[in-house]
Amino acid sequence: MKSFLQNRNAIGFILSMVAYSVLLWTCLLLAEQQFAESPVRYGLVLIPVLPLVAALYFIIGITRTEDELKRRINVEALTLSYLLTMFATFSLGMLETVGLPHLPLFMIAPFMIGSWGIITGIVTKRYQ
Amino acid sequence: MKNRLKVLRAERDWSQADLAERLGVSRQTVNAIERDKYDPSLPLAFKIAYVFETTIEDVFHPSVEE
């Protein structure tokens, strides 16, 4: 079986996340500074969603090519990441009602994906 | 569940990577099965027995506490 880095879907996922990171900050800056009064800003801030859709496509591709153990690890890690994100966003939402500064919603996706990656490493240790 | 994967593999002088390639799984999966960290699915168990040219019962047996 090919190693992760040789996997076409893995490379696509990494490139998608790089594109998301670059487009996110670029489009936000442009929307705030160059197009602050223009309706163009609405379309501009949605551009980073496109690489996220691509990342989702490649994640599905990765999952379908993985063997049964890696698929189990993936499901466990995604479940835990989902639960962690749910508790974090709920807690932050409650804290915002008592004065904590509002955090932008677009931080949820990278938080969930980042926690998924970290938790995958932790879950993998259980099977080693 | 206990297994004799490591013994059977050694008899044939196969590395974990060799066995993984024959089974179509990752080396990590073979390692996890050998260390009793993971019980394979039934199709994979049948495939393991087929690769070693033996029966499932010869490869796997329940651990004492089961």
N, CA and C atoms of all chains as a GROMACS GRO file, in nm:
protein
  582
    1MET      N    1   0.085  -0.120   0.000
    1MET     CA    2   0.000   0.000   0.000
    1MET      C    3   0.089   0.125   0.000
    2LYS      N    4   0.045   0.224  -0.070
    2LYS     CA    5   0.128   0.346  -0.082
    2LYS      C    6   0.134   0.415   0.051
    3SER      N    7   0.247   0.482   0.072
    3SER     CA    8   0.258   0.561   0.194
    3SER      C    9   0.168   0.683   0.180
    4PHE      N   10   0.143   0.746   0.295
    4PHE     CA   11   0.049   0.858   0.298
    4PHE      C   12   0.088   0.967   0.199
    5LEU      N   13   0.219   1.002   0.202
    5LEU     CA   14   0.260   1.114   0.118
    5LEU      C   15   0.253   1.082  -0.029
    6GLN      N   16   0.255   0.955  -0.065
    6GLN     CA   17   0.245   0.918  -0.205
    6GLN      C   18   0.102   0.915  -0.252
    7ASN      N   19   0.015   0.916  -0.158
    7ASN     CA   20  -0.126   0.907  -0.192
    7ASN      C   21  -0.174   1.037  -0.256
    8ARG      N   22  -0.232   1.023  -0.372
    8ARG     CA   23  -0.280   1.140  -0.446
    8ARG      C   24  -0.377   1.223  -0.364
    9ASN      N   25  -0.463   1.156  -0.293
    9ASN     CA   26  -0.562   1.227  -0.213
    9ASN      C   27  -0.498   1.303  -0.098
   10ALA      N   28  -0.392   1.246  -0.041
   10ALA     CA   29  -0.323   1.313   0.068
   10ALA      C   30  -0.258   1.442   0.019
   11ILE      N   31  -0.193   1.433  -0.098
   11ILE     CA   32  -0.130   1.552  -0.155
   11ILE      C   33  -0.236   1.658  -0.187
   12GLY      N   34  -0.348   1.612  -0.242
   12GLY     CA   35  -0.457   1.705  -0.273
   12GLY      C   36  -0.511   1.772  -0.148
   13PHE      N   37  -0.522   1.695  -0.039
   13PHE     CA   38  -0.572   1.752   0.086
   13PHE      C   39  -0.476   1.857   0.140
   14ILE      N   40  -0.348   1.826   0.140
   14ILE     CA   41  -0.248   1.921   0.190
   14ILE      C   42  -0.251   2.050   0.108
   15LEU      N   43  -0.255   2.036  -0.024
   15LEU     CA   44  -0.258   2.154  -0.111
   15LEU      C   45  -0.386   2.235  -0.088
   16SER      N   46  -0.498   2.165  -0.065
   16SER     CA   47  -0.625   2.234  -0.039
   16SER      C   48  -0.616   2.315   0.089
   17MET      N   49  -0.555   2.258   0.193
   17MET     CA   50  -0.544   2.330   0.319
   17MET      C   51  -0.448   2.449   0.307
   18VAL      N   52  -0.342   2.434   0.228
   18VAL     CA   53  -0.251   2.547   0.204
   18VAL      C   54  -0.325   2.658   0.131
   19ALA      N   55  -0.402   2.618   0.028
   19ALA     CA   56  -0.481   2.716  -0.048
   19ALA      C   57  -0.583   2.785   0.041
   20TYR      N   58  -0.647   2.707   0.130
   20TYR     CA   59  -0.745   2.765   0.222
   20TYR      C   60  -0.678   2.870   0.312
   21SER      N   61  -0.563   2.834   0.367
   21SER     CA   62  -0.493   2.925   0.458
   21SER      C   63  -0.455   3.055   0.388
   22VAL      N   64  -0.401   3.042   0.268
   22VAL     CA   65  -0.358   3.160   0.193
   22VAL      C   66  -0.479   3.246   0.153
   23LEU      N   67  -0.580   3.180   0.098
   23LEU     CA   68  -0.698   3.255   0.049
   23LEU      C   69  -0.776   3.319   0.163
   24LEU      N   70  -0.778   3.252   0.277
   24LEU     CA   71  -0.855   3.303   0.391
   24LEU      C   72  -0.808   3.443   0.428
   25TRP      N   73  -0.679   3.454   0.456
   25TRP     CA   74  -0.626   3.582   0.502
   25TRP      C   75  -0.619   3.684   0.388
   26THR      N   76  -0.588   3.637   0.269
   26THR     CA   77  -0.582   3.729   0.154
   26THR      C   78  -0.719   3.791   0.127
   27CYS      N   79  -0.820   3.707   0.118
   27CYS     CA   80  -0.955   3.756   0.087
   27CYS      C   81  -1.010   3.843   0.199
   28LEU      N   82  -0.980   3.806   0.324
   28LEU     CA   83  -1.028   3.889   0.435
   28LEU      C   84  -0.964   4.028   0.431
   29LEU      N   85  -0.833   4.030   0.406
   29LEU     CA   86  -0.762   4.159   0.397
   29LEU      C   87  -0.818   4.244   0.284
   30LEU      N   88  -0.835   4.183   0.169
   30LEU     CA   89  -0.887   4.256   0.053
   30LEU      C   90  -1.028   4.307   0.080
   31ALA      N   91  -1.109   4.223   0.142
   31ALA     CA   92  -1.248   4.261   0.169
   31ALA      C   93  -1.254   4.379   0.266
   32GLU      N   94  -1.163   4.380   0.363
   32GLU     CA   95  -1.164   4.486   0.463
   32GLU      C   96  -1.099   4.614   0.413
   33GLN      N   97  -0.995   4.600   0.332
   33GLN     CA   98  -0.917   4.719   0.296
   33GLN      C   99  -0.949   4.774   0.157
   34GLN      N  100  -0.967   4.685   0.058
   34GLN     CA  101  -0.988   4.732  -0.079
   34GLN      C  102  -1.135   4.742  -0.117
   35PHE      N  103  -1.217   4.653  -0.060
   35PHE     CA  104  -1.356   4.648  -0.102
   35PHE      C  105  -1.451   4.665   0.016
   36ALA      N  106  -1.412   4.747   0.111
   36ALA     CA  107  -1.488   4.764   0.234
   36ALA      C  108  -1.631   4.812   0.209
   37GLU      N  109  -1.652   4.891   0.104
   37GLU     CA  110  -1.784   4.946   0.077
   37GLU      C  111  -1.850   4.882  -0.044
   38SER      N  112  -1.784   4.785  -0.103
   38SER     CA  113  -1.834   4.725  -0.228
   38SER      C  114  -1.904   4.593  -0.201
   39PRO      N  115  -2.011   4.562  -0.276
   39PRO     CA  116  -2.077   4.431  -0.262
   39PRO      C  117  -1.987   4.315  -0.306
   40VAL      N  118  -1.877   4.348  -0.372
   40VAL     CA  119  -1.781   4.244  -0.414
   40VAL      C  120  -1.729   4.167  -0.292
   41ARG      N  121  -1.727   4.236  -0.177
   41ARG     CA  122  -1.668   4.173  -0.058
   41ARG      C  123  -1.743   4.047  -0.016
   42TYR      N  124  -1.874   4.042  -0.048
   42TYR     CA  125  -1.952   3.923  -0.008
   42TYR      C  126  -1.902   3.798  -0.083
   43GLY      N  127  -1.878   3.813  -0.213
   43GLY     CA  128  -1.825   3.701  -0.290
   43GLY      C  129  -1.681   3.671  -0.255
   44LEU      N  130  -1.608   3.778  -0.226
   44LEU     CA  131  -1.465   3.763  -0.196
   44LEU      C  132  -1.442   3.677  -0.072
   45VAL      N  133  -1.519   3.702   0.033
   45VAL     CA  134  -1.497   3.628   0.159
   45VAL      C  135  -1.546   3.482   0.149
   46LEU      N  136  -1.621   3.451   0.044
   46LEU     CA  137  -1.666   3.313   0.027
   46LEU      C  138  -1.567   3.228  -0.054
   47ILE      N  139  -1.470   3.294  -0.117
   47ILE     CA  140  -1.372   3.221  -0.198
   47ILE      C  141  -1.298   3.113  -0.118
   48PRO      N  142  -1.256   3.138   0.007
   48PRO     CA  143  -1.185   3.033   0.084
   48PRO      C  144  -1.268   2.906   0.106
   49VAL      N  145  -1.398   2.913   0.086
   49VAL     CA  146  -1.482   2.794   0.103
   49VAL      C  147  -1.448   2.690  -0.005
   50LEU      N  148  -1.407   2.738  -0.122
   50LEU     CA  149  -1.380   2.646  -0.234
   50LEU      C  150  -1.270   2.544  -0.201
   51PRO      N  151  -1.152   2.586  -0.150
   51PRO     CA  152  -1.053   2.484  -0.114
   51PRO      C  153  -1.100   2.394   0.001
   52LEU      N  154  -1.189   2.443   0.086
   52LEU     CA  155  -1.243   2.356   0.192
   52LEU      C  156  -1.328   2.245   0.132
   53VAL      N  157  -1.405   2.279   0.029
   53VAL     CA  158  -1.484   2.177  -0.041
   53VAL      C  159  -1.391   2.075  -0.106
   54ALA      N  160  -1.282   2.125  -0.165
   54ALA     CA  161  -1.183   2.034  -0.225
   54ALA      C  162  -1.120   1.945  -0.119
   55ALA      N  163  -1.089   2.004   0.000
   55ALA     CA  164  -1.030   1.926   0.109
   55ALA      C  165  -1.124   1.814   0.151
   56LEU      N  166  -1.253   1.844   0.157
   56LEU     CA  167  -1.354   1.743   0.194
   56LEU      C  168  -1.354   1.630   0.091
   57TYR      N  169  -1.346   1.665  -0.036
   57TYR     CA  170  -1.341   1.564  -0.143
   57TYR      C  171  -1.221   1.471  -0.124
   58PHE      N  172  -1.106   1.530  -0.092
   58PHE     CA  173  -0.985   1.448  -0.077
   58PHE      C  174  -0.990   1.367   0.053
   59ILE      N  175  -1.053   1.420   0.159
   59ILE     CA  176  -1.067   1.343   0.284
   59ILE      C  177  -1.150   1.218   0.258
   60ILE      N  178  -1.259   1.234   0.182
   60ILE     CA  179  -1.342   1.118   0.147
   60ILE      C  180  -1.261   1.018   0.065
   61GLY      N  181  -1.180   1.070  -0.027
   61GLY     CA  182  -1.095   0.982  -0.108
   61GLY      C  183  -0.993   0.907  -0.023
   62ILE      N  184  -0.935   0.976   0.074
   62ILE     CA  185  -0.838   0.912   0.164
   62ILE      C  186  -0.906   0.800   0.242
   63THR      N  187  -1.023   0.830   0.296
   63THR     CA  188  -1.094   0.732   0.378
   63THR      C  189  -1.128   0.607   0.297
   64ARG      N  190  -1.164   0.623   0.173
   64ARG     CA  191  -1.204   0.509   0.090
   64ARG      C  192  -1.085   0.421   0.050
   65THR      N  193  -0.965   0.476   0.052
   65THR     CA  194  -0.849   0.395   0.012
   65THR      C  195  -0.776   0.337   0.133
   66GLU      N  196  -0.820   0.373   0.251
   66GLU     CA  197  -0.752   0.324   0.370
   66GLU      C  198  -0.796   0.183   0.405
   67ASP      N  199  -0.710   0.110   0.476
   67ASP     CA  200  -0.750  -0.024   0.519
   67ASP      C  201  -0.837  -0.014   0.644
   68GLU      N  202  -0.886  -0.129   0.692
   68GLU     CA  203  -0.987  -0.128   0.797
   68GLU      C  204  -0.938  -0.066   0.928
   69LEU      N  205  -0.813  -0.087   0.964
   69LEU     CA  206  -0.765  -0.030   1.090
   69LEU      C  207  -0.755   0.122   1.079
   70LYS      N  208  -0.699   0.171   0.969
   70LYS     CA  209  -0.686   0.315   0.952
   70LYS      C  210  -0.823   0.381   0.942
   71ARG      N  211  -0.918   0.309   0.884
   71ARG     CA  212  -1.053   0.364   0.874
   71ARG      C  213  -1.115   0.373   1.014
   72ARG      N  214  -1.090   0.272   1.096
   72ARG     CA  215  -1.141   0.275   1.234
   72ARG      C  216  -1.078   0.391   1.310
   73ILE      N  217  -0.946   0.408   1.296
   73ILE     CA  218  -0.877   0.518   1.363
   73ILE      C  219  -0.934   0.652   1.317
   74ASN      N  220  -0.960   0.663   1.186
   74ASN     CA  221  -1.015   0.786   1.131
   74ASN      C  222  -1.153   0.817   1.190
   75VAL      N  223  -1.237   0.716   1.198
   75VAL     CA  224  -1.373   0.736   1.250
   75VAL      C  225  -1.367   0.777   1.397
   76GLU      N  226  -1.280   0.711   1.475
   76GLU     CA  227  -1.267   0.746   1.617
   76GLU      C  228  -1.218   0.890   1.631
   77ALA      N  229  -1.115   0.924   1.553
   77ALA     CA  230  -1.057   1.058   1.562
   77ALA      C  231  -1.156   1.165   1.517
   78LEU      N  232  -1.230   1.138   1.410
   78LEU     CA  233  -1.330   1.236   1.363
   78LEU      C  234  -1.441   1.254   1.466
   79THR      N  235  -1.482   1.144   1.527
   79THR     CA  236  -1.587   1.152   1.629
   79THR      C  237  -1.540   1.237   1.747
   80LEU      N  238  -1.419   1.209   1.795
   80LEU     CA  239  -1.366   1.285   1.908
   80LEU      C  240  -1.344   1.431   1.872
   81SER      N  241  -1.297   1.456   1.750
   81SER     CA  242  -1.277   1.593   1.704
   81SER      C  243  -1.410   1.667   1.697
   82TYR      N  244  -1.512   1.599   1.647
   82TYR     CA  245  -1.645   1.658   1.640
   82TYR      C  246  -1.696   1.694   1.780
   83LEU      N  247  -1.680   1.601   1.875
   83LEU     CA  248  -1.726   1.625   2.012
   83LEU      C  249  -1.648   1.739   2.076
   84LEU      N  250  -1.516   1.740   2.055
   84LEU     CA  251  -1.434   1.846   2.112
   84LEU      C  252  -1.476   1.981   2.057
   85THR      N  253  -1.498   1.987   1.924
   85THR     CA  254  -1.540   2.112   1.862
   85THR      C  255  -1.676   2.156   1.914
   86MET      N  256  -1.765   2.059   1.932
   86MET     CA  257  -1.899   2.091   1.982
   86MET      C  258  -1.890   2.152   2.123
   87PHE      N  259  -1.813   2.088   2.210
   87PHE     CA  260  -1.800   2.139   2.346
   87PHE      C  261  -1.729   2.274   2.349
   88ALA      N  262  -1.627   2.289   2.264
   88ALA     CA  263  -1.552   2.415   2.261
   88ALA      C  264  -1.639   2.529   2.212
   89THR      N  265  -1.712   2.508   2.104
   89THR     CA  266  -1.796   2.616   2.050
   89THR      C  267  -1.912   2.647   2.145
   90PHE      N  268  -1.966   2.546   2.208
   90PHE     CA  269  -2.074   2.570   2.304
   90PHE      C  270  -2.022   2.651   2.423
   91SER      N  271  -1.906   2.610   2.475
   91SER     CA  272  -1.848   2.681   2.589
   91SER      C  273  -1.814   2.825   2.554
   92LEU      N  274  -1.752   2.845   2.438
   92LEU     CA  275  -1.717   2.980   2.395
   92LEU      C  276  -1.842   3.064   2.375
   93GLY      N  277  -1.945   3.002   2.319
   93GLY     CA  278  -2.071   3.074   2.300
   93GLY      C  279  -2.130   3.121   2.432
   94MET      N  280  -2.124   3.034   2.531
   94MET     CA  281  -2.175   3.070   2.663
   94MET      C  282  -2.090   3.182   2.724
   95LEU      N  283  -1.958   3.173   2.706
   95LEU     CA  284  -1.869   3.275   2.761
   95LEU      C  285  -1.890   3.410   2.693
   96GLU      N  286  -1.926   3.406   2.566
   96GLU     CA  287  -1.953   3.532   2.494
   96GLU      C  288  -2.073   3.605   2.554
   97THR      N  289  -2.167   3.530   2.607
   97THR     CA  290  -2.286   3.594   2.665
   97THR      C  291  -2.251   3.672   2.792
   98VAL      N  292  -2.135   3.642   2.853
   98VAL     CA  293  -2.095   3.714   2.974
   98VAL      C  294  -1.973   3.801   2.949
   99GLY      N  295  -1.945   3.831   2.823
   99GLY     CA  296  -1.844   3.931   2.795
   99GLY      C  297  -1.721   3.889   2.719
  100LEU      N  298  -1.699   3.759   2.697
  100LEU     CA  299  -1.581   3.719   2.621
  100LEU      C  300  -1.592   3.772   2.478
  101PRO      N  301  -1.483   3.822   2.420
  101PRO     CA  302  -1.491   3.873   2.282
  101PRO      C  303  -1.538   3.765   2.185
  102HIS      N  304  -1.614   3.809   2.086
  102HIS     CA  305  -1.667   3.716   1.986
  102HIS      C  306  -1.555   3.661   1.898
  103LEU      N  307  -1.553   3.528   1.881
  103LEU     CA  308  -1.457   3.466   1.790
  103LEU      C  309  -1.526   3.439   1.656
  104PRO      N  310  -1.459   3.468   1.544
  104PRO     CA  311  -1.524   3.448   1.413
  104PRO      C  312  -1.555   3.301   1.387
  105LEU      N  313  -1.668   3.278   1.324
  105LEU     CA  314  -1.713   3.141   1.299
  105LEU      C  315  -1.619   3.063   1.205
  106PHE      N  316  -1.546   3.135   1.119
  106PHE     CA  317  -1.461   3.062   1.024
  106PHE      C  318  -1.345   2.992   1.093
  107MET      N  319  -1.325   3.016   1.221
  107MET     CA  320  -1.220   2.947   1.296
  107MET      C  321  -1.261   2.804   1.332
  108ILE      N  322  -1.391   2.774   1.321
  108ILE     CA  323  -1.438   2.642   1.361
  108ILE      C  324  -1.379   2.533   1.273
  109ALA      N  325  -1.381   2.554   1.140
  109ALA     CA  326  -1.333   2.451   1.047
  109ALA      C  327  -1.185   2.418   1.070
  110PRO      N  328  -1.096   2.518   1.075
  110PRO     CA  329  -0.955   2.483   1.102
  110PRO      C  330  -0.935   2.423   1.240
  111PHE      N  331  -1.016   2.464   1.339
  111PHE     CA  332  -1.005   2.404   1.472
  111PHE      C  333  -1.041   2.256   1.466
  112MET      N  334  -1.149   2.227   1.395
  112MET     CA  335  -1.195   2.088   1.386
  112MET      C  336  -1.094   2.002   1.310
  113ILE      N  337  -1.043   2.056   1.200
  113ILE     CA  338  -0.947   1.979   1.120
  113ILE      C  339  -0.815   1.962   1.195
  114GLY      N  340  -0.773   2.068   1.263
  114GLY     CA  341  -0.649   2.060   1.341
  114GLY      C  342  -0.661   1.962   1.456
  115SER      N  343  -0.773   1.967   1.527
  115SER     CA  344  -0.791   1.874   1.639
  115SER      C  345  -0.804   1.731   1.588
  116TRP      N  346  -0.864   1.714   1.470
  116TRP     CA  347  -0.874   1.581   1.408
  116TRP      C  348  -0.735   1.523   1.384
  117GLY      N  349  -0.645   1.608   1.333
  117GLY     CA  350  -0.509   1.562   1.307
  117GLY      C  351  -0.437   1.521   1.434
  118ILE      N  352  -0.449   1.604   1.538
  118ILE     CA  353  -0.381   1.574   1.665
  118ILE      C  354  -0.440   1.449   1.730
  119ILE      N  355  -0.572   1.440   1.731
  119ILE     CA  356  -0.638   1.325   1.793
  119ILE      C  357  -0.608   1.197   1.716
  120THR      N  358  -0.592   1.207   1.584
  120THR     CA  359  -0.556   1.089   1.504
  120THR      C  360  -0.424   1.031   1.554
  121GLY      N  361  -0.327   1.119   1.583
  121GLY     CA  362  -0.199   1.072   1.636
  121GLY      C  363  -0.215   1.004   1.771
  122ILE      N  364  -0.302   1.059   1.854
  122ILE     CA  365  -0.324   1.001   1.987
  122ILE      C  366  -0.394   0.865   1.976
  123VAL      N  367  -0.497   0.859   1.893
  123VAL     CA  368  -0.572   0.733   1.877
  123VAL      C  369  -0.484   0.625   1.815
  124THR      N  370  -0.396   0.666   1.722
  124THR     CA  371  -0.308   0.570   1.655
  124THR      C  372  -0.218   0.499   1.757
  125LYS      N  373  -0.177   0.572   1.861
  125LYS     CA  374  -0.088   0.514   1.964
  125LYS      C  375  -0.153   0.394   2.032
  126ARG      N  376  -0.285   0.392   2.040
  126ARG     CA  377  -0.355   0.283   2.107
  126ARG      C  378  -0.334   0.151   2.033
  127TYR      N  379  -0.307   0.160   1.904
  127TYR     CA  380  -0.295   0.038   1.823
  127TYR      C  381  -0.149   0.002   1.793
  128GLN      N  382  -0.057   0.071   1.861
  128GLN     CA  383   0.084   0.040   1.836
  128GLN      C  384   0.144  -0.045   1.949
  129MET      N  385  -0.809  -1.119   2.126
  129MET     CA  386  -0.788  -1.246   2.060
  129MET      C  387  -0.638  -1.264   2.029
  130LYS      N  388  -0.590  -1.384   2.061
  130LYS     CA  389  -0.449  -1.413   2.037
  130LYS      C  390  -0.431  -1.466   1.894
  131ASN      N  391  -0.309  -1.454   1.844
  131ASN     CA  392  -0.283  -1.505   1.709
  131ASN      C  393  -0.138  -1.549   1.696
  132ARG      N  394  -0.114  -1.627   1.590
  132ARG     CA  395   0.019  -1.679   1.563
  132ARG      C  396   0.081  -1.613   1.441
  133LEU      N  397   0.039  -1.494   1.414
  133LEU     CA  398   0.085  -1.423   1.294
  133LEU      C  399   0.237  -1.411   1.288
  134LYS      N  400   0.295  -1.374   1.402
  134LYS     CA  401   0.439  -1.351   1.404
  134LYS      C  402   0.515  -1.482   1.378
  135VAL      N  403   0.465  -1.590   1.437
  135VAL     CA  404   0.530  -1.720   1.418
  135VAL      C  405   0.519  -1.765   1.273
  136LEU      N  406   0.397  -1.756   1.220
  136LEU     CA  407   0.375  -1.800   1.082
  136LEU      C  408   0.456  -1.714   0.984
  137ARG      N  409   0.465  -1.587   1.015
  137ARG     CA  410   0.543  -1.496   0.929
  137ARG      C  411   0.690  -1.531   0.932
  138ALA      N  412   0.739  -1.561   1.053
  138ALA     CA  413   0.882  -1.595   1.069
  138ALA      C  414   0.916  -1.725   0.997
  139GLU      N  415   0.822  -1.819   0.997
  139GLU     CA  416   0.845  -1.948   0.929
  139GLU      C  417   0.868  -1.929   0.779
  140ARG      N  418   0.810  -1.822   0.727
  140ARG     CA  419   0.823  -1.796   0.584
  140ARG      C  420   0.924  -1.685   0.554
  141ASP      N  421   0.987  -1.636   0.662
  141ASP     CA  422   1.086  -1.529   0.648
  141ASP      C  423   1.026  -1.405   0.581
  142TRP      N  424   0.905  -1.372   0.620
  142TRP     CA  425   0.839  -1.251   0.569
  142TRP      C  426   0.851  -1.140   0.670
  143SER      N  427   0.873  -1.019   0.620
  143SER     CA  428   0.868  -0.903   0.708
  143SER      C  429   0.721  -0.863   0.723
  144GLN      N  430   0.698  -0.770   0.816
  144GLN     CA  431   0.561  -0.720   0.832
  144GLN      C  432   0.514  -0.653   0.703
  145ALA      N  433   0.608  -0.585   0.640
  145ALA     CA  434   0.574  -0.517   0.514
  145ALA      C  435   0.538  -0.617   0.405
  146ASP      N  436   0.611  -0.731   0.402
  146ASP     CA  437   0.580  -0.835   0.303
  146ASP      C  438   0.438  -0.887   0.324
  147LEU      N  439   0.407  -0.919   0.449
  147LEU     CA  440   0.274  -0.972   0.479
  147LEU      C  441   0.167  -0.868   0.449
  148ALA      N  442   0.195  -0.743   0.485
  148ALA     CA  443   0.098  -0.636   0.460
  148ALA      C  444   0.067  -0.623   0.312
  149GLU      N  445   0.170  -0.634   0.231
  149GLU     CA  446   0.150  -0.622   0.086
  149GLU      C  447   0.066  -0.739   0.034
  150ARG      N  448   0.091  -0.860   0.086
  150ARG     CA  449   0.014  -0.977   0.044
  150ARG      C  450  -0.133  -0.966   0.086
  151LEU      N  451  -0.156  -0.900   0.199
  151LEU     CA  452  -0.293  -0.886   0.250
  151LEU      C  453  -0.363  -0.762   0.196
  152GLY      N  454  -0.287  -0.669   0.139
  152GLY     CA  455  -0.347  -0.546   0.089
  152GLY      C  456  -0.383  -0.448   0.201
  153VAL      N  457  -0.308  -0.456   0.310
  153VAL     CA  458  -0.329  -0.364   0.422
  153VAL      C  459  -0.197  -0.295   0.453
  154SER      N  460  -0.201  -0.203   0.549
  154SER     CA  461  -0.080  -0.131   0.585
  154SER      C  462   0.004  -0.215   0.682
  155ARG      N  463   0.132  -0.182   0.692
  155ARG     CA  464   0.219  -0.250   0.786
  155ARG      C  465   0.172  -0.223   0.929
  156GLN      N  466   0.116  -0.105   0.951
  156GLN     CA  467   0.062  -0.068   1.081
  156GLN      C  468  -0.047  -0.166   1.125
  157THR      N  469  -0.129  -0.209   1.030
  157THR     CA  470  -0.237  -0.303   1.061
  157THR      C  471  -0.179  -0.438   1.100
  158VAL      N  472  -0.082  -0.486   1.025
  158VAL     CA  473  -0.019  -0.613   1.057
  158VAL      C  474   0.044  -0.606   1.196
  159ASN      N  475   0.112  -0.497   1.225
  159ASN     CA  476   0.177  -0.479   1.355
  159ASN      C  477   0.073  -0.479   1.468
  160ALA      N  478  -0.038  -0.411   1.446
  160ALA     CA  479  -0.143  -0.403   1.548
  160ALA      C  480  -0.205  -0.540   1.574
  161ILE      N  481  -0.224  -0.618   1.469
  161ILE     CA  482  -0.280  -0.754   1.485
  161ILE      C  483  -0.183  -0.842   1.563
  162GLU      N  484  -0.056  -0.836   1.527
  162GLU     CA  485   0.045  -0.920   1.594
  162GLU      C  486   0.057  -0.886   1.742
  163ARG      N  487   0.040  -0.760   1.775
  163ARG     CA  488   0.052  -0.715   1.915
  163ARG      C  489  -0.078  -0.729   1.991
  164ASP      N  490  -0.177  -0.793   1.929
  164ASP     CA  491  -0.309  -0.812   1.992
  164ASP      C  492  -0.377  -0.678   2.024
  165LYS      N  493  -0.341  -0.575   1.952
  165LYS     CA  494  -0.404  -0.444   1.971
  165LYS      C  495  -0.529  -0.429   1.884
  166TYR      N  496  -0.542  -0.516   1.785
  166TYR     CA  497  -0.653  -0.503   1.690
  166TYR      C  498  -0.693  -0.642   1.642
  167ASP      N  499  -0.825  -0.669   1.647
  167ASP     CA  500  -0.878  -0.793   1.591
  167ASP      C  501  -0.926  -0.766   1.449
  168PRO      N  502  -0.876  -0.839   1.350
  168PRO     CA  503  -0.916  -0.813   1.211
  168PRO      C  504  -1.061  -0.848   1.185
  169SER      N  505  -1.116  -0.792   1.079
  169SER     CA  506  -1.252  -0.828   1.036
  169SER      C  507  -1.250  -0.972   0.984
  170LEU      N  508  -1.368  -1.028   0.968
  170LEU     CA  509  -1.377  -1.166   0.922
  170LEU      C  510  -1.315  -1.184   0.782
  171PRO      N  511  -1.346  -1.096   0.688
  171PRO     CA  512  -1.282  -1.109   0.556
  171PRO      C  513  -1.130  -1.104   0.562
  172LEU      N  514  -1.077  -1.015   0.646
  172LEU     CA  515  -0.932  -1.006   0.658
  172LEU      C  516  -0.876  -1.130   0.726
  173ALA      N  517  -0.947  -1.183   0.824
  173ALA     CA  518  -0.903  -1.305   0.892
  173ALA      C  519  -0.897  -1.422   0.794
  174PHE      N  520  -0.997  -1.431   0.707
  174PHE     CA  521  -0.998  -1.536   0.605
  174PHE      C  522  -0.881  -1.517   0.509
  175LYS      N  523  -0.854  -1.392   0.476
  175LYS     CA  524  -0.743  -1.361   0.384
  175LYS      C  525  -0.610  -1.400   0.446
  176ILE      N  526  -0.596  -1.374   0.577
  176ILE     CA  527  -0.473  -1.409   0.648
  176ILE      C  528  -0.454  -1.560   0.645
  177ALA      N  529  -0.560  -1.632   0.673
  177ALA     CA  530  -0.552  -1.778   0.672
  177ALA      C  531  -0.516  -1.828   0.532
  178TYR      N  532  -0.573  -1.767   0.431
  178TYR     CA  533  -0.547  -1.806   0.292
  178TYR      C  534  -0.401  -1.783   0.255
  179VAL      N  535  -0.348  -1.667   0.295
  179VAL     CA  536  -0.209  -1.632   0.263
  179VAL      C  537  -0.113  -1.730   0.329
  180PHE      N  538  -0.146  -1.773   0.451
  180PHE     CA  539  -0.062  -1.868   0.522
  180PHE      C  540  -0.096  -2.013   0.491
  181GLU      N  541  -0.194  -2.031   0.402
  181GLU     CA  542  -0.234  -2.166   0.358
  181GLU      C  543  -0.271  -2.254   0.477
  182THR      N  544  -0.353  -2.197   0.564
  182THR     CA  545  -0.398  -2.274   0.679
  182THR      C  546  -0.540  -2.229   0.714
  183THR      N  547  -0.590  -2.275   0.827
  183THR     CA  548  -0.726  -2.239   0.868
  183THR      C  549  -0.723  -2.120   0.963
  184ILE      N  550  -0.839  -2.053   0.975
  184ILE     CA  551  -0.848  -1.940   1.068
  184ILE      C  552  -0.820  -1.986   1.210
  185GLU      N  553  -0.869  -2.106   1.246
  185GLU     CA  554  -0.850  -2.156   1.382
  185GLU      C  555  -0.702  -2.182   1.412
  186ASP      N  556  -0.625  -2.205   1.308
  186ASP     CA  557  -0.482  -2.227   1.329
  186ASP      C  558  -0.409  -2.096   1.350
  187VAL      N  559  -0.467  -1.988   1.304
  187VAL     CA  560  -0.403  -1.856   1.316
  187VAL      C  561  -0.451  -1.783   1.442
  188PHE      N  562  -0.582  -1.787   1.464
  188PHE     CA  563  -0.641  -1.710   1.574
  188PHE      C  564  -0.703  -1.802   1.678
  189HIS      N  565  -0.695  -1.762   1.802
  189HIS     CA  566  -0.767  -1.833   1.909
  189HIS      C  567  -0.802  -1.733   2.018
  190PRO      N  568  -0.918  -1.756   2.083
  190PRO     CA  569  -0.961  -1.660   2.184
  190PRO      C  570  -0.862  -1.655   2.299
  191SER      N  571  -0.848  -1.535   2.357
  191SER     CA  572  -0.761  -1.523   2.473
  191SER      C  573  -0.830  -1.587   2.592
  192VAL      N  574  -0.756  -1.619   2.697
  192VAL     CA  575  -0.805  -1.698   2.810
  192VAL      C  576  -0.927  -1.634   2.876
  193GLU      N  577  -0.924  -1.496   2.891
  193GLU     CA  578  -1.032  -1.431   2.967
  193GLU      C  579  -1.160  -1.417   2.888
  194GLU      N  580  -1.159  -1.449   2.754
  194GLU     CA  581  -1.280  -1.431   2.673
  194GLU      C  582  -1.382  -1.543   2.696
   0.00000   0.00000   0.00000
